[in-house]
């Protein structure tokens, strides 16, 4: 996976990405990098769960017929 192929439209998000990417590039410990990757994917899956629950909430209020 090449992060340079992902385009961020928001300038502030791009700035934050490059700031964090620079910090990650400075890490020498593979255990730290492994934990960052595992945390990222777990947060991504949690985000999917939360977004999915929003969809269920909207349907339970009868807004699915928009």
DODREN-539359 format. One record per residue (C-alpha): residue number from 1; residue in three letters; z, y, x. Coordinates in nm, 2 decimals. Each point is the difference from the previous one (the first is absolute). Example, Ala and Ser with C-alpha at 12.3 -4.5 7.8 and 13.67 -1.06 7.14 Angstrom:
<marses>
[marse 1 "ala" [0.78 -0.45 1.23]] [marse 2 "ser" [-0.07 0.34 0.14]] 
</marses>
This chain:
<marses>
[marse 1 "unk" [0.00 0.00 0.00]] [marse 2 "unk" [-0.10 0.34 0.14]] [marse 3 "unk" [0.21 0.29 -0.13]] [marse 4 "unk" [-0.27 0.24 0.12]] [marse 5 "unk" [-0.23 -0.13 -0.28]] [marse 6 "unk" [0.24 0.12 -0.27]] [marse 7 "unk" [-0.06 0.36 -0.10]] [marse 8 "unk" [0.29 0.21 -0.12]] [marse 9 "unk" [-0.11 0.29 -0.22]] [marse 10 "unk" [0.33 0.19 0.00]] [marse 11 "unk" [0.04 0.21 0.32]] [marse 12 "unk" [0.38 -0.02 -0.01]] [marse 13 "unk" [-0.02 -0.38 -0.03]] [marse 14 "unk" [-0.24 -0.01 0.29]] [marse 15 "unk" [0.25 0.20 0.21]] [marse 16 "unk" [0.29 -0.22 -0.09]] [marse 17 "unk" [-0.21 -0.31 0.08]] [marse 18 "unk" [-0.09 0.12 0.34]] [marse 19 "unk" [0.36 0.10 0.07]] [marse 20 "unk" [0.13 -0.35 -0.09]] [marse 21 "unk" [-0.30 -0.17 0.17]] [marse 22 "unk" [0.09 0.18 0.33]] [marse 23 "unk" [0.36 -0.12 -0.03]] [marse 24 "unk" [-0.12 -0.36 -0.06]] [marse 25 "unk" [-0.24 0.02 0.30]] [marse 26 "unk" [0.30 0.08 0.21]] [marse 27 "unk" [0.19 -0.32 -0.10]] [marse 28 "unk" [0.01 -0.27 0.27]] [marse 29 "unk" [0.22 -0.25 -0.18]] [marse 30 "unk" [-0.20 -0.25 -0.20]] [marse 31 "unk" [0.30 -0.09 -0.22]] [marse 32 "unk" [0.01 0.36 -0.11]] [marse 33 "unk" [-0.37 0.01 -0.08]] [marse 34 "unk" [0.04 -0.34 -0.19]] [marse 35 "unk" [0.28 0.15 -0.21]] [marse 36 "unk" [-0.21 0.31 -0.08]] [marse 37 "unk" [-0.29 -0.22 -0.11]] [marse 38 "unk" [0.23 -0.22 -0.22]] [marse 39 "unk" [0.17 0.30 -0.15]] [marse 40 "unk" [-0.33 0.17 -0.08]] [marse 41 "unk" [-0.15 -0.30 -0.18]] [marse 42 "unk" [0.32 -0.06 -0.19]] [marse 43 "unk" [0.01 0.37 -0.11]] [marse 44 "unk" [-0.37 -0.04 -0.10]] [marse 45 "unk" [0.08 -0.30 -0.22]] [marse 46 "unk" [0.30 0.18 -0.15]] [marse 47 "unk" [-0.23 0.30 -0.08]] [marse 48 "unk" [-0.23 -0.25 -0.18]] [marse 49 "unk" [0.29 -0.14 -0.20]] [marse 50 "unk" [0.12 0.35 -0.11]] [marse 51 "unk" [-0.35 0.11 -0.09]] [marse 52 "unk" [-0.05 -0.32 -0.20]] [marse 53 "unk" [0.33 0.07 -0.19]] [marse 54 "unk" [-0.12 0.35 -0.09]] [marse 55 "unk" [-0.30 -0.16 -0.16]] [marse 56 "unk" [0.22 -0.24 -0.20]] [marse 57 "unk" [0.22 0.30 -0.11]] [marse 58 "unk" [-0.30 0.20 -0.12]] [marse 59 "unk" [-0.13 -0.30 -0.21]] [marse 60 "unk" [0.34 -0.05 -0.16]] [marse 61 "unk" [-0.01 0.36 -0.12]] [marse 62 "unk" [-0.34 -0.06 -0.16]] [marse 63 "unk" [-0.19 0.22 0.24]] [marse 64 "unk" [-0.25 -0.27 0.11]] [marse 65 "unk" [-0.26 0.12 -0.25]] [marse 66 "unk" [-0.09 0.32 0.18]] 
</marses>
